[in-house]
Amino acid sequence: MARAPVLAAGGIVLRRQATPLIAVVRLRKRNEWVLPKGKLDDGETPRAAAEREVLEETGHEVSVHEFLGTLVYDSGGRYKVVHYWRMEAGDEQAYELMYDIKAVDWLPLDEALERLSRDHERAFLENVGPIALQAAALSGATRRKAAKPATRPPRRTVTPPSVSEPTTVPEPAQLDAPIAQEEPFSATEAVEPAMSAPAPKAELEPSFASDIEPVVIDARRPRRNFIERVRDWLRRAA
């Protein structure tokens, strides 16, 4: 009958420095350097178990971030399934190490890979280590940007008018002022015609053309009819 796998959880634990450091722990019983991890307690979630085990094996309080992956390997005839999260630890150790752990060391990624005793853990860290470092760098840049105070534009200073200075108010228009009267239009005023009248087609005979006076129409007198004007013209022409 197949045996149920062992469920465990742990972390790729980083400590922020100019060169980020990764935690590796030394087992007391086998004297091996491994990644911090441990078995789940009854009713415990993998994430909660990962945080608890890392605290017990490194002595550091940590903040848990992204899930990085799962490592499955054979352990004494049973499969062991370990879930890992990216974690960040403070600079100072807060608790004593549990008895099963002999020591904890903080190393750059390359040195941590060389220090690990188990090939499957070394291969796992080689794949997820750069991802964890990149995620930590991005989160650090986001925190610095959020912590930077926003710059505000300078406030404009408005100087109120002086109370002692008189304010000039325009005087209202005089309502009782006399209204200028326009001169009446005279019908006798000369008005330039826009176009000159066309010349007559037939010229008058030279014998009496020079004796004819031009006809002037006065708008102030009643206009005579056509017959009276012709009579006057014939009388003068005779």
C-alpha positions in Angstrom: 0.0 0.0 0.0 1.3 3.4 -1.0 2.1 5.7 2.0 0.7 9.3 2.1 3.3 12.0 1.4 4.7 14.1 4.1 3.5 17.7 3.8 5.9 20.5 4.8 6.5 24.2 4.2 9.4 26.7 4.4 10.8 29.8 3.0 13.5 31.4 0.9 14.3 33.9 3.6 16.1 37.2 2.6 17.7 39.8 4.7 18.0 43.2 3.0 21.6 44.6 2.6 23.6 46.0 -0.3 23.9 42.4 -1.4 20.8 40.5 -0.2 21.5 37.5 2.0 19.7 34.1 2.1 19.2 32.0 5.2 20.6 28.4 5.4 20.3 26.4 8.6 22.5 23.5 10.0 20.7 20.4 11.3 22.0 19.2 14.6 21.3 15.5 13.9 22.8 15.1 10.4 25.1 18.1 10.4 23.6 19.2 7.0 23.0 22.6 5.7 19.5 23.0 4.4 16.8 25.5 3.6 14.6 26.3 6.6 11.3 24.3 6.6 9.2 21.9 8.6 6.2 19.6 8.7 2.6 20.9 9.0 0.8 20.5 12.3 -2.7 19.1 12.4 -5.2 21.6 10.9 -2.4 24.0 10.0 -2.2 25.7 6.5 1.0 25.4 4.5 1.5 29.2 4.7 1.1 29.4 8.4 3.4 26.4 8.9 6.0 28.0 6.7 6.1 31.2 8.8 6.2 29.2 12.1 9.0 26.9 11.0 11.2 29.7 9.7 10.7 31.6 12.9 11.7 28.5 14.9 14.7 27.5 12.8 16.2 31.0 12.1 15.1 32.9 15.3 13.9 35.8 13.1 10.4 37.2 12.7 9.6 37.3 9.0 7.1 38.8 6.6 5.7 36.3 4.1 5.3 37.4 0.4 5.0 35.6 -2.9 4.6 31.8 -3.3 7.7 30.5 -5.1 7.1 26.8 -5.8 6.9 23.3 -4.5 9.8 20.8 -4.1 8.9 17.1 -4.1 11.5 14.4 -3.3 11.9 11.0 -1.7 12.6 10.9 2.0 13.0 7.5 3.6 10.7 5.7 1.3 8.0 8.4 1.4 7.5 11.4 -0.8 8.0 14.7 0.9 6.1 17.8 -0.5 7.5 21.2 0.6 5.9 24.5 -0.4 8.1 27.6 -0.3 7.3 31.3 0.0 9.6 34.3 -0.3 10.1 35.9 3.1 12.0 38.9 4.5 13.6 38.9 7.9 14.9 41.8 10.1 18.5 42.4 10.9 18.3 41.2 14.6 17.6 37.7 15.8 14.5 37.8 18.1 14.3 34.2 19.4 16.6 31.4 20.3 17.0 28.6 17.7 15.0 25.4 18.2 17.0 22.4 19.5 17.1 20.6 16.1 19.0 23.5 14.5 22.7 23.9 15.3 23.4 27.2 13.5 22.0 29.7 11.0 24.0 31.5 8.4 23.2 34.4 6.0 24.9 34.2 2.6 24.7 35.7 -0.9 22.9 33.5 -3.4 26.1 32.0 -5.0 27.6 31.1 -1.6 24.2 29.7 -0.3 24.1 27.4 -3.3 27.6 26.0 -2.5 26.7 25.6 1.2 23.6 23.5 0.7 24.2 19.8 1.3 21.3 18.3 -0.7 21.3 18.3 -4.5 17.5 18.7 -4.9 17.5 21.8 -2.6 20.4 23.3 -4.5 18.7 22.8 -7.8 15.5 24.3 -6.4 17.2 27.4 -5.0 19.2 27.8 -8.3 15.8 28.2 -10.1 13.8 30.3 -7.6 16.6 32.3 -5.9 16.9 34.9 -8.8 13.1 35.2 -8.8 13.1 35.9 -5.1 15.8 38.5 -5.4 14.1 40.3 -8.3 10.8 40.3 -6.4 12.5 41.8 -3.3 14.1 44.5 -5.4 10.8 45.5 -7.0 9.0 45.6 -3.7 11.7 47.7 -2.1 11.5 50.2 -5.0 7.7 50.4 -4.5 8.1 51.0 -0.8 10.6 53.8 -1.3 8.4 55.4 -3.9 5.4 55.3 -1.5 7.4 56.6 1.4 8.7 59.6 -0.6 6.6 62.7 0.3 4.7 64.2 -2.5 5.9 67.7 -3.5 3.3 70.4 -3.5 3.4 73.5 -5.7 4.2 76.7 -3.9 1.2 78.5 -2.5 0.3 81.8 -4.2 0.2 84.8 -1.9 -2.6 87.2 -2.7 -2.2 90.7 -1.2 -5.6 92.2 -0.2 -6.2 95.9 -1.2 -5.4 98.5 1.4 -8.3 99.7 3.4 -6.9 103.3 3.7 -6.7 103.7 0.0 -9.8 105.3 -1.5 -11.6 103.4 -4.1 -12.7 105.4 -7.2 -16.2 104.6 -8.2 -17.4 105.9 -11.6 -20.1 108.5 -11.3 -23.5 107.4 -12.7 -24.6 109.0 -16.0 -26.7 112.2 -15.6 -30.3 111.2 -16.3 -31.5 114.8 -16.5 -29.0 115.9 -19.2 -30.6 117.4 -22.3 -30.7 115.2 -25.3 -29.0 116.8 -28.3 -31.5 117.4 -31.1 -30.4 116.5 -34.6 -30.9 119.1 -37.3 -34.0 118.4 -39.5 -33.5 117.0 -42.9 -34.0 119.5 -45.7 -35.2 118.2 -49.0 -33.4 121.0 -50.8 -30.0 119.7 -49.8 -28.0 118.6 -52.8 -27.7 114.9 -53.1 -25.1 113.4 -55.4 -26.6 110.8 -57.6 -24.9 107.4 -57.6 -25.0 107.3 -61.4 -25.3 110.0 -64.0 -28.4 109.9 -66.2 -27.8 108.5 -69.7 -27.5 111.0 -72.5 -30.6 111.5 -74.7 -30.5 109.5 -77.9 -31.5 112.4 -80.2 -30.0 115.9 -79.8 -32.1 119.0 -80.0 -31.9 121.3 -83.0 -29.1 123.8 -82.7 -31.5 126.7 -83.5 -33.2 126.5 -80.1 -31.2 124.1 -78.0 -29.2 126.9 -76.5 -32.3 128.8 -75.4 -33.8 126.0 -73.3 -33.3 126.3 -69.6 -32.9 123.1 -67.5 -36.0 121.8 -65.7 -35.6 121.9 -62.0 -38.0 120.0 -59.8 -38.6 121.5 -56.4 -39.8 119.0 -53.9 -41.4 121.8 -51.8 -43.8 122.9 -54.6 -46.7 120.8 -55.9 -45.6 118.9 -59.0 -47.3 120.2 -62.2 -48.7 117.7 -64.7 -47.0 116.8 -67.9 -49.3 119.0 -70.2 -48.5 122.2 -68.3 -44.8 121.6 -68.5 -45.1 121.0 -72.3 -47.0 124.3 -72.7 -44.3 126.2 -70.9 -41.6 124.6 -72.9 -43.4 125.5 -76.2 -44.0 129.0 -75.1 -40.3 129.6 -74.3 -39.2 127.9 -77.5 -41.5 130.3 -79.6 
